[in-house]
Amino acid sequence: MKRLIGNKNALECIKRNAKYWTFKINENLEVEMNIGGQTKLIKPEEVSAQILMKLIQSAENVVCKPIKNIVLTVPAYFDEDQKKATIKAAEIAGLHVLDLISEPSAAAYAYGFDQQRFSDTNLLVFDLGGGTLDVVIVKVKDGIFNVVAIGGDTLLGGRDFDNALMDYFVDIIEKKYEKKITENVKIMQKLLKECINLKHMLTATEDAK
């Protein structure tokens, strides 16, 4: 959903990735879901809201108290429309967004650079995530973070590795059994799960079956 939420160029993303998805997106950028035999349309913001509610529930189970105020991270390349849509998703989930910070800045915070006093330091943050690759220069001065340069590929991430594996195995399976499988949602879901598991195994070994 991160690639779709608030994205004015979402049609390009859909054209490139829709064949790998086990759900459909209509022309209004709504996710088509079959619930109880009926088709229900859900916007990317609503899907993101459901994810946020699940995350908040898990966090509340740990801290043992309600959470309403949050700080959200967003990709460094997100424009204002994408940021507004992200805030809307949080509001749908019943949450109040205190601030949005870039994911590279969040990485710098996680490593404690805000606790150290630098007169003038530049950090290069390499962020290969599930959907994007960002290479960002963050200037740190007196605990203040400022993203000064952004590069990378907004359509390259872990899911694209899954897609490459899917293409590879779809070709093998269709040639072996002489059947088209890309229109079968259940088969594609199972294949995607296997490809993700294979990717995880290949992070620790040079080969896997």
N, C-alpha and C positions, 0 to 999 in steps of 0.2 A: 504493500500500500504506500510505502514511502515514495515510490517512483510515480505514483498517481496523484497523491494528495496535493491539491492546490496547483497542480502542474498544468500550465497553459499549453505545453508541448506534449501532453500525455499521449496523444494519438500516435506519435512516433514511437513511444515506448510500447504501446499496445501492438503496433504493427510488428515490432521486433520480437516481442516476448509472448504474445497471446497464445501461440501454439504450444507453449510449455505449461501454461496455466491449466489447472483443473477446474476453473470457474470461467464464466463468460462476463465480458464487460460490454455494455451497450454504448450507443453513441453519446449518451449523456454522462458517461464515465461512472455508471452505476454497476455494482456487482450483482449479477443475477444468481440468486440462490433458490434451490428447490427445497422448501420446508413443508412437510406433510402433503406432498403432492401439488403444492401451489408455488408459483414463482414469486419470489420476493426480491425487491430491488433495494440495495443498500449502498449508500455513498461511501467513498474511501474514508471520510471523516468518521462515519459511524463504525466502520470496521476498526479503525485506529482507536476509537473510544472503547470498544470492547476489549482490546488488548490492554489499554491503560487500566481499565477496571480490574482486569485479572492481575496485573502487576501490583496495583495498589492493594488488592486483597492479600496478596502474598506478603507485601511489606507490612501491612497491618497485623498479620499473624505473627510477625517477628517482634514488632515494637509494642504490640498489645494496646494500641490506641488508634482512633480514627485519624486518617490523613486526608486533608482537603487542599492544603497549599503545597505546590510542587514547583520544581525548576526542571524544565525540559531541555534536552539537548537536540539540536537539529544539525544536519549536514552544513558545512561551511558555504556550500553553493546555493542553499535555499534562498529564494527571493521572497519579497514581502507577501505575495499571494500564498506561497507555500507555508510561510510562518503563520499567517493568519488562519489558514486551514488547520494547522497543527494545534493552535490555541483553541479553535472551535471544537476540535476533537476532544480536548481536555474538558471543555465546558460541558459537552454532551455527557461526559463521564462523571459530571458533578464535581469537577476539580477547578481550583483557581491557580492559574499560572503566574507565579511571582516574577519569573524571568525566563527568557530563552537564551541559551548559550550555545556556541558552536561546538561540535564534537571534538575538534582539535583542542579547543580551549579546555574542555572537560578532561581530555587526556593530560594536559599540562597540570591541571588542578590535581588530578589523581596522583601524579608524581611529585606533588608538593612544591611546585615552582612558585605558587602564590605565597608560600611561607618563607621563601628565601628572598633576600633583598639584592636585586641585580641593578646595576646602574644602567645597563643597556645590553640585553641579551636576545639573540634570535634563536628560536627553536624550529627545527624541521620536524613536522609530525606526519608520519606515513600511516594512513588509515585505510586498510583494505577490509571493508566490511561485507555485509551480506548482499548489498546492492550497488555499492559505489566504491571507487578508488579515489581517495583524496590525498594530495600531497600539498601541505600547507606550511607557510612560514608564519610563525607567531612571534611577535615582538613582546618581550616581557620587560616591564620597567616598574619597580617598586610594587610588585604584586599585581599590576594591571596588565591584562592580556589584550592584544590587538592583532587581529588577523590581517596581515599586510599583503599576502600573495596566495593565490589558490591555483592549483593545477590538478590534473587527473582525468578520470573518465567517469561520468555520471551513470554509465550503463555497463559498468564492470564491477563485479563483486562475487561473493561466494555462490550466489544463485546462478551466475553465468557459467561457473565451473560445473554446476549441476546440469545446466542446459547442454553444455558441450558433451558431457558423459551421456546424457539422454539421446542426443543426436547419434552418437557412436553406437549405442546399443539398439536403438530403434532400427537403424540400418541393418545391423546383424540379425535381429529378430525377424524383421520383415522378409529378408532374403531367405532365411532358414525355413520359415513356416509359410512363406508366400501369402501373407495376409497383412492388410493395413491395420495398424493398432492405434494410430494417433487419434482416432475418433472415439476410442473406447476409454472413457474417463477412469474406470476402475483399474484397468491395466496400466494406464499412464500414471495414476497415483501410486500404484505399487512399484512401478519402475523408478519413479522419482524417489521414493523412500529408499530403494536399494542403491540408487546412485549417490544419495546423500550419505548413506552408511559407508559406501565405498570411498567417497571423498574423505570422510573422517579417518578411515583406516589408512589412507595414503598420506595423511599428515605425519604418521609415525613409522611408516615402512615404505620401501621403494616399490613394492608390488603387493597386490591383493587380488582375491578372487571373489 
